[in-house]
Amino acid sequence: MTVEDHLFPAEATQRQIARELYTHARDLPLISPHGHVDPALLANDEPFPDPARLFVVPDHYVTRMLASQGIPQSRLGVPSLDGSEVETDGREIWRLLASHWHLFRGTPSRLWTEKVLDEVFSITEKLSDATADEIYDDLSDKLTQPEYRPRALFTRFNIEVLATTESPIDDLSTHAKLAADGWGGPGGRVITTFRPDNLVDMEWVGWAGRVAALGELTGQDVGTYPGFLAALRARRELFVAAGATSSDHGHPTAATLSLSDADAAVLYRKGLGGGADAADAEAFRAHMLVEFAKMSLDDGLVMQLHPGSVRNHNRALHARHGRDVGGDIPSATEYVRALQPLLDLYGDDPRLRIVLYTLDETAFTRELAPLAGGYAALYLGAPWWFLDSPEGLRRFRETVTESAGFYNTAGFVDDTRAFCSIPARHDVARRIDAGYLARLVAEGRLPADEAAETIADLAYHLPKRVFRL
């Protein structure tokens, strides 16, 4: 199979159809409505520091695999919270990756990395002990060149919209700088996303302090529950003014709950006073999802719900290095009963859009596809995190299409901090969709012209419409 046929079906007839379908999506602009790229990267437009800090240090897909084989995160340059010594030599970190490259056989991390090396940096040598220094030097040289700075790459990647993710208490100064520069790339833009998890999760260490900071930022009396809601609404207004079209909610479960204002105020006061237990915290999170849905009716922000991750499961790793370094684990997630309170109120309201994600594949056929096929407000988000892989993307189409169709899904999201991997991830998704649609055409289940229209919709038109871009 040629490089051009990468990830296409092995069966010859389907492979030929996939080639043709892929041409209808290959060159479409990239829509990235959910991601975690630091906007300062583009606001400051400074050269990437070195290959290790581009490919290894910030990528928890990479560091967690190496840690699973006994390599401490400190040797990979991951910043430490406990003051322990951390490797700072980028070349040594890169050599460590190269000497353990076999660990990534068959993984999406290897697929994305090799596509980035080839398609972004024109490096085709296989990473190994023998080539580590040569590749490192080649990368280091290219990273000093203007055409490899973040803004130049943004343009080369053909990104039309890149959404970043910020807390309500973020000052949005980097987005203000981008706006002041009048920059979003030729025909592109960088927008923020409203992510309030750290202000609604009472179990997140420092919650009361962040609530106080919200009050100072907005001038609202957050000592009261109505003041807290008013402060959140005020920040949402500023996020919308800064270009946001969606909010993002990463809760432990998909639970929703509609409490009276009086009952919600009781929970809120318990939390501020330090007396809330785990059940109180879950009830407050669940209630706030309903409150955020109400706010979305007014300001139009699309709600994204990412439940099902047990955060900081590796407690020793969390203690040494903090959050978001590879210590989270998926958990089984229930949606049908969990979402009922919210859907009873707003599930058929045309003003509301909710994009649902999961880390629990068993929920796709049993719960998520039927829910998306039954409520006007619901759309299915792309496979993310542990499921963002060729096989995960294939299984998603196979398990949800019969109940939800294509047009109750929201297109692909790359969900990444790794800026240079964005085009690689989108290309993988487009190739997998080409293969899936090719099978439908070969089996006589979908005309070729409709398949061509569908792949363009999945790659470009659907995410633009669903995320109101």
C-alpha positions as CSV (number, residue, x, y, z in Angstrom):
1,M,0.0,0.0,0.0
2,T,1.4,3.4,-0.9
3,V,1.8,6.4,1.4
4,E,-1.1,8.0,-0.4
5,D,-3.4,5.1,0.6
6,H,-2.4,5.3,4.3
7,L,-5.2,4.1,6.6
8,F,-7.5,3.4,3.6
9,P,-9.2,-0.1,3.4
10,A,-7.0,-3.0,2.4
11,E,-9.7,-4.3,0.1
12,A,-9.0,-3.0,-3.4
13,T,-12.5,-1.8,-4.4
14,Q,-13.1,0.1,-1.2
15,R,-9.6,1.5,-1.3
16,Q,-10.2,3.0,-4.7
17,I,-13.5,4.5,-3.6
18,A,-11.8,5.9,-0.5
19,R,-9.1,7.6,-2.6
20,E,-11.7,9.4,-4.5
21,L,-13.8,10.4,-1.5
22,Y,-10.7,11.7,0.4
23,T,-10.1,14.2,-2.4
24,H,-13.3,15.9,-1.4
25,A,-12.1,16.5,2.2
26,R,-8.3,16.6,1.9
27,D,-7.8,20.3,1.2
28,L,-10.7,21.8,3.1
29,P,-9.7,24.3,5.9
30,L,-9.2,22.9,9.4
31,I,-11.9,23.7,11.9
32,S,-10.7,23.1,15.5
33,P,-13.6,24.0,17.7
34,H,-12.2,22.2,20.8
35,G,-8.5,22.2,21.8
36,H,-6.0,23.2,24.4
37,V,-3.3,25.0,22.6
38,D,-1.9,27.8,24.7
39,P,-3.0,31.1,22.9
40,A,0.2,32.7,24.0
41,L,2.0,30.5,21.5
42,L,0.3,32.5,18.7
43,A,0.0,35.8,20.5
44,N,3.8,36.0,21.1
45,D,4.8,34.1,18.0
46,E,8.2,33.1,19.4
47,P,10.2,30.1,18.1
48,F,9.5,26.7,19.7
49,P,12.3,26.2,22.3
50,D,13.6,22.8,21.2
51,P,12.4,19.5,19.8
52,A,11.9,17.9,23.3
53,R,9.7,20.7,24.5
54,L,7.7,20.6,21.3
55,F,7.2,16.8,21.1
56,V,7.8,15.3,24.5
57,V,7.5,17.5,27.6
58,P,4.0,18.8,27.2
59,D,2.5,15.7,25.6
60,H,1.0,13.4,28.2
61,Y,0.3,10.8,25.6
62,V,4.0,10.4,25.3
63,T,5.1,10.9,28.9
64,R,2.5,8.5,30.3
65,M,3.6,5.7,28.0
66,L,7.3,6.1,29.0
67,A,6.2,6.4,32.7
68,S,4.3,3.1,32.3
69,Q,7.7,1.5,31.6
70,G,9.3,3.0,34.7
71,I,10.9,6.2,33.3
72,P,10.2,9.0,35.8
73,Q,8.5,12.1,34.4
74,S,11.4,14.1,35.9
75,R,13.7,12.5,33.3
76,L,11.3,13.7,30.6
77,G,11.5,17.4,31.6
78,V,8.0,17.5,33.2
79,P,8.0,20.4,35.7
80,S,8.1,19.3,39.3
81,L,5.9,20.5,42.2
82,D,8.0,19.0,45.0
83,G,11.3,20.6,44.1
84,S,12.9,17.4,42.8
85,E,15.5,17.7,40.1
86,V,14.1,17.7,36.5
87,E,16.0,17.1,33.3
88,T,16.5,20.3,31.4
89,D,18.7,19.1,28.5
90,G,16.4,18.8,25.5
91,R,18.8,16.5,23.6
92,E,18.9,14.0,26.5
93,I,15.1,14.0,26.7
94,W,14.9,13.4,22.9
95,R,17.5,10.6,23.1
96,L,15.4,9.0,25.8
97,L,12.3,9.1,23.6
98,A,14.3,7.7,20.6
99,S,15.7,4.8,22.7
100,H,12.2,3.8,23.7
101,W,10.4,4.5,20.4
102,H,9.5,0.8,20.1
103,L,7.0,1.3,23.0
104,F,4.8,3.4,20.6
105,R,4.3,0.7,18.0
106,G,0.7,0.7,16.9
107,T,-0.2,3.8,18.9
108,P,-1.8,7.0,17.6
109,S,1.1,8.9,19.3
110,R,3.6,7.3,16.9
111,L,1.2,7.9,14.0
112,W,0.8,11.6,14.8
113,T,4.5,12.1,15.5
114,E,5.8,10.5,12.3
115,K,3.2,12.4,10.3
116,V,4.4,15.7,11.9
117,L,8.0,14.9,11.3
118,D,7.3,14.0,7.7
119,E,4.6,16.5,6.6
120,V,5.6,19.5,8.7
121,F,9.4,19.2,9.0
122,S,10.2,17.0,5.9
123,I,12.0,14.4,8.1
124,T,11.5,10.8,6.9
125,E,14.3,9.0,8.8
126,K,12.9,6.5,11.3
127,L,13.5,7.6,14.9
128,S,16.0,5.4,16.7
129,D,19.1,5.6,18.9
130,A,21.2,5.8,15.7
131,T,19.2,8.8,14.2
132,A,18.2,10.6,17.4
133,D,20.9,13.3,17.2
134,E,20.6,13.8,13.5
135,I,16.9,14.3,13.7
136,Y,17.3,16.5,16.8
137,D,19.8,18.8,15.0
138,D,17.6,19.0,11.9
139,L,14.6,19.9,14.0
140,S,16.5,22.4,16.0
141,D,17.8,24.2,12.9
142,K,14.3,24.4,11.4
143,L,12.8,25.7,14.6
144,T,15.0,28.8,14.3
145,Q,13.6,29.6,10.8
146,P,10.7,32.1,10.3
147,E,8.6,29.6,8.4
148,Y,8.4,27.3,11.4
149,R,7.2,29.9,13.9
150,P,3.7,29.4,15.2
151,R,1.9,32.0,13.1
152,A,3.5,30.8,9.9
153,L,2.6,27.2,10.7
154,F,-1.0,28.3,11.5
155,T,-1.2,29.7,7.9
156,R,0.5,26.7,6.4
157,F,-1.8,24.3,8.2
158,N,-4.8,26.0,6.6
159,I,-6.5,26.5,10.0
160,E,-9.7,28.5,9.7
161,V,-10.8,28.5,13.3
162,L,-8.7,27.4,16.4
163,A,-10.5,27.4,19.7
164,T,-8.5,27.5,22.9
165,T,-9.8,26.8,26.4
166,E,-9.7,29.3,29.3
167,S,-11.1,29.5,32.8
168,P,-13.6,32.3,33.6
169,I,-11.0,33.9,35.8
170,D,-8.4,34.1,33.0
171,D,-7.9,37.7,31.9
172,L,-7.9,36.8,28.2
173,S,-4.9,39.0,27.7
174,T,-3.4,36.8,25.0
175,H,-6.6,36.9,23.0
176,A,-6.7,40.6,23.5
177,K,-3.2,40.8,22.0
178,L,-4.2,38.7,19.0
179,A,-7.1,41.0,18.5
180,A,-4.9,44.1,18.8
181,D,-2.6,42.6,16.3
182,G,-5.5,42.0,14.0
183,W,-4.2,38.5,13.6
184,G,-5.9,35.2,13.0
185,G,-3.9,34.1,10.0
186,P,-5.1,34.8,6.4
187,G,-8.8,33.8,6.6
188,G,-8.4,32.3,10.1
189,R,-9.1,33.2,13.6
190,V,-8.3,32.2,17.2
191,I,-11.1,32.2,19.7
192,T,-11.5,31.3,23.3
193,T,-13.8,28.7,25.0
194,F,-15.5,29.2,28.4
195,R,-14.4,26.4,30.8
196,P,-15.8,26.9,34.3
197,D,-14.9,23.5,35.9
198,N,-12.6,25.0,38.5
199,L,-15.4,27.3,39.6
200,V,-18.1,24.7,40.0
201,D,-16.2,21.8,41.4
202,M,-16.1,22.2,45.2
203,E,-13.7,19.2,45.4
204,W,-11.0,20.9,43.4
205,V,-8.4,22.2,45.8
206,G,-8.6,26.0,46.1
207,W,-12.2,26.3,44.9
208,A,-13.3,29.0,47.4
209,G,-10.2,31.1,46.6
210,R,-11.0,31.0,42.9
211,V,-14.6,32.0,43.6
212,A,-13.3,35.0,45.5
213,A,-11.1,35.9,42.6
214,L,-14.2,35.7,40.3
215,G,-15.9,38.2,42.6
216,E,-12.9,40.6,42.5
217,L,-12.8,40.3,38.7
218,T,-16.5,41.1,38.2
219,G,-17.3,43.2,41.2
220,Q,-20.1,40.8,42.2
221,D,-20.9,39.7,45.7
222,V,-19.9,36.0,45.3
223,G,-20.6,35.4,49.0
224,T,-24.2,34.8,47.8
225,Y,-25.4,32.3,45.3
226,P,-27.2,34.9,43.1
227,G,-24.0,36.9,43.1
228,F,-22.0,33.9,42.0
229,L,-24.4,33.3,39.1
230,A,-24.3,37.0,38.1
231,A,-20.5,36.9,38.1
232,L,-20.4,33.8,35.8
233,R,-22.9,35.5,33.4
234,A,-20.7,38.6,33.4
235,R,-17.6,36.6,32.4
236,R,-19.6,34.7,29.7
237,E,-20.5,38.1,28.2
238,L,-16.8,39.0,28.0
239,F,-15.9,35.6,26.5
240,V,-18.6,36.0,23.9
241,A,-17.2,39.5,23.1
242,A,-13.7,37.9,22.7
243,G,-15.1,35.4,20.1
244,A,-16.2,32.4,22.2
245,T,-19.0,30.3,20.6
246,S,-18.9,27.4,23.1
247,S,-18.4,26.4,26.7
248,D,-16.8,23.2,27.9
249,H,-17.6,21.2,31.0
250,G,-15.3,18.3,32.1
251,H,-17.3,16.8,35.0
252,P,-16.6,13.4,36.6
253,T,-20.1,12.2,35.6
254,A,-22.9,13.3,33.2
255,A,-25.3,14.0,36.1
256,T,-27.6,16.9,35.9
257,L,-30.0,18.2,38.6
258,S,-32.5,21.0,38.7
259,L,-32.6,22.5,42.2
260,S,-34.6,25.4,43.5
261,D,-32.6,28.6,44.1
262,A,-33.0,28.1,47.8
263,D,-31.6,24.6,47.8
264,A,-28.8,25.6,45.4
265,A,-27.9,28.5,47.8
266,V,-27.7,26.1,50.7
267,L,-25.2,23.9,48.8
268,Y,-23.2,26.9,47.8
269,R,-22.9,28.2,51.3
270,K,-21.8,24.8,52.6
271,G,-19.1,24.8,50.0
272,L,-17.8,28.2,50.8
273,G,-17.8,27.3,54.5
274,G,-15.8,24.1,53.9
275,G,-18.7,21.8,55.0
276,A,-19.7,20.2,51.6
277,D,-19.2,16.5,51.3
278,A,-18.7,14.5,48.1
279,A,-22.5,14.1,47.6
280,D,-22.9,17.9,48.0
281,A,-20.2,18.6,45.4
282,E,-21.7,16.2,42.9
283,A,-25.2,17.7,43.4
284,F,-23.8,21.2,42.9
285,R,-21.9,20.3,39.7
286,A,-25.0,18.6,38.4
287,H,-27.2,21.6,39.2
288,M,-24.7,24.0,37.6
289,L,-24.9,22.1,34.3
290,V,-28.6,23.0,34.2
291,E,-27.8,26.6,35.1
292,F,-25.2,26.8,32.3
293,A,-27.9,25.4,29.9
294,K,-30.2,28.3,31.0
295,M,-27.4,30.8,30.3
296,S,-26.8,29.2,26.9
297,L,-30.4,29.9,25.9
298,D,-29.6,33.6,26.3
299,D,-26.0,33.9,25.0
300,G,-26.0,31.1,22.5
301,L,-22.8,29.3,23.7
302,V,-22.7,25.7,22.6
303,M,-22.3,23.4,25.6
304,Q,-19.7,20.7,25.4
305,L,-19.9,18.0,28.1
306,H,-16.8,15.8,28.7
307,P,-17.6,13.4,31.5
308,G,-16.1,10.1,32.7
309,S,-12.5,10.8,33.6
310,V,-11.2,9.9,37.0
311,R,-8.8,12.8,37.5
312,N,-5.4,12.4,39.1
313,H,-5.9,8.6,39.6
314,N,-2.2,8.3,39.8
315,R,-1.9,10.2,43.1
316,A,1.9,9.9,43.4
317,L,2.2,11.4,39.9
318,H,-0.2,14.2,40.8
319,A,1.7,15.0,44.0
320,R,5.0,15.2,42.1
321,H,3.9,17.0,38.9
322,G,0.3,18.2,39.3
323,R,-2.7,18.0,36.9
324,D,-2.8,17.0,33.2
325,V,0.4,15.0,33.1
326,G,-1.0,11.6,32.2
327,G,-2.5,10.5,35.6
328,D,-6.2,10.4,34.5
329,I,-8.1,7.2,33.8
330,P,-11.5,6.7,32.0
331,S,-14.5,5.4,33.9
332,A,-17.8,3.8,32.9
333,T,-20.4,6.6,32.4
334,E,-24.2,6.6,32.4
335,Y,-26.1,9.2,30.3
336,V,-29.7,8.2,30.0
337,R,-30.8,8.9,33.6
338,A,-28.0,11.4,34.3
339,L,-29.1,13.8,31.5
340,Q,-32.9,13.4,32.1
341,P,-33.4,16.5,34.3
342,L,-31.6,18.8,31.8
343,L,-33.3,17.2,28.8
344,D,-36.8,17.4,30.4
345,L,-36.3,21.2,30.6
346,Y,-34.4,22.0,27.4
347,G,-33.8,18.9,25.3
348,D,-36.1,20.1,22.5
349,D,-35.3,23.8,22.7
350,P,-33.8,25.0,19.4
351,R,-31.8,27.6,21.1
352,L,-29.7,25.0,22.9
353,R,-26.9,22.8,21.5
354,I,-25.1,20.2,23.6
355,V,-22.2,18.3,22.2
356,L,-21.7,15.0,24.2
357,Y,-18.4,13.2,24.4
358,T,-17.5,9.9,26.1
359,L,-14.6,7.8,27.2
360,D,-16.9,4.9,27.6
361,E,-17.4,3.2,24.2
362,T,-20.1,0.9,25.5
363,A,-22.3,4.0,25.8
364,F,-22.2,4.8,22.0
365,T,-24.8,2.3,20.8
366,R,-26.7,1.8,24.0
367,E,-27.2,5.4,25.1
368,L,-25.5,8.2,23.2
369,A,-26.6,7.5,19.6
370,P,-30.3,7.0,20.6
371,L,-30.2,10.1,22.8
372,A,-28.8,12.2,19.9
373,G,-31.4,10.7,17.6
374,G,-34.2,11.7,20.0
375,Y,-33.4,15.2,21.2
376,A,-33.0,18.3,19.0
377,A,-30.5,19.8,21.4
378,L,-28.0,16.9,21.4
379,Y,-25.1,16.1,19.1
380,L,-22.4,13.5,19.4
381,G,-18.8,14.7,19.8
382,A,-15.9,12.9,18.2
383,P,-14.0,10.2,20.0
384,W,-11.5,12.0,22.2
385,W,-8.5,11.3,24.4
386,F,-8.0,7.5,24.8
387,L,-10.4,6.9,21.8
388,D,-8.8,9.4,19.4
389,S,-7.2,6.8,17.2
390,P,-7.8,5.1,13.8
391,E,-9.6,2.2,15.4
392,G,-11.6,4.4,17.8
393,L,-12.7,6.7,15.0
394,R,-13.8,3.6,12.9
395,R,-15.7,2.1,15.9
396,F,-17.5,5.5,16.4
397,R,-18.9,5.5,12.9
398,E,-19.8,1.9,13.1
399,T,-21.7,2.2,16.4
400,V,-23.5,5.5,16.1
401,T,-24.4,6.0,12.5
402,E,-27.3,3.5,12.4
403,S,-29.2,5.3,15.2
404,A,-27.9,8.9,15.0
405,G,-26.9,9.2,11.3
406,F,-24.1,11.5,10.3
407,Y,-25.9,14.8,10.9
408,N,-26.4,14.3,14.7
409,T,-22.7,14.2,15.1
410,A,-20.5,17.3,15.4
411,G,-17.5,16.6,13.2
412,F,-13.9,16.1,14.3
413,V,-12.2,17.8,17.2
414,D,-8.5,17.4,17.8
415,D,-8.6,18.2,21.6
416,T,-4.9,18.8,21.7
417,R,-2.2,20.9,23.3
418,A,0.3,19.7,20.6
419,F,-0.1,22.5,18.0
420,C,2.0,20.8,15.3
421,S,-0.1,17.7,15.4
422,I,-3.4,19.4,14.5
423,P,-3.2,18.8,10.8
424,A,-2.0,15.2,11.3
425,R,-5.0,14.4,13.6
426,H,-7.5,16.0,11.2
427,D,-6.0,14.1,8.2
428,V,-6.3,10.8,10.1
429,A,-10.0,11.5,10.8
430,R,-10.7,12.4,7.2
431,R,-9.0,9.2,6.0
432,I,-10.9,7.1,8.4
433,D,-14.2,8.7,7.3
434,A,-13.3,8.1,3.7
435,G,-12.7,4.4,4.4
436,Y,-16.0,4.1,6.3
437,L,-18.0,5.9,3.6
438,A,-16.2,3.8,0.9
439,R,-17.6,0.6,2.5
440,L,-21.1,2.0,2.4
441,V,-20.7,2.9,-1.3
442,A,-19.2,-0.5,-2.1
443,E,-22.0,-2.3,-0.3
444,G,-24.6,-0.3,-2.2
445,R,-25.8,1.5,0.9
446,L,-24.9,5.0,-0.2
447,P,-24.6,6.6,-3.6
448,A,-21.1,7.9,-4.4
449,D,-22.2,11.5,-4.8
450,E,-23.9,11.5,-1.4
451,A,-20.8,10.0,0.1
452,A,-18.7,12.8,-1.4
453,E,-21.1,15.4,0.1
454,T,-21.1,13.7,3.4
455,I,-17.3,13.5,3.9
456,A,-17.0,17.3,3.2
457,D,-19.8,17.9,5.7
458,L,-18.1,15.7,8.4
459,A,-14.7,17.4,7.8
460,Y,-15.8,21.0,7.5
461,H,-19.4,22.1,7.2
462,L,-20.8,20.2,10.3
463,P,-18.4,21.5,12.9
464,K,-18.9,25.0,11.5
465,R,-22.6,24.8,11.8
466,V,-22.9,22.9,15.1
467,F,-20.3,25.1,16.9
468,R,-21.8,28.2,15.4
469,L,-18.6,29.2,13.7
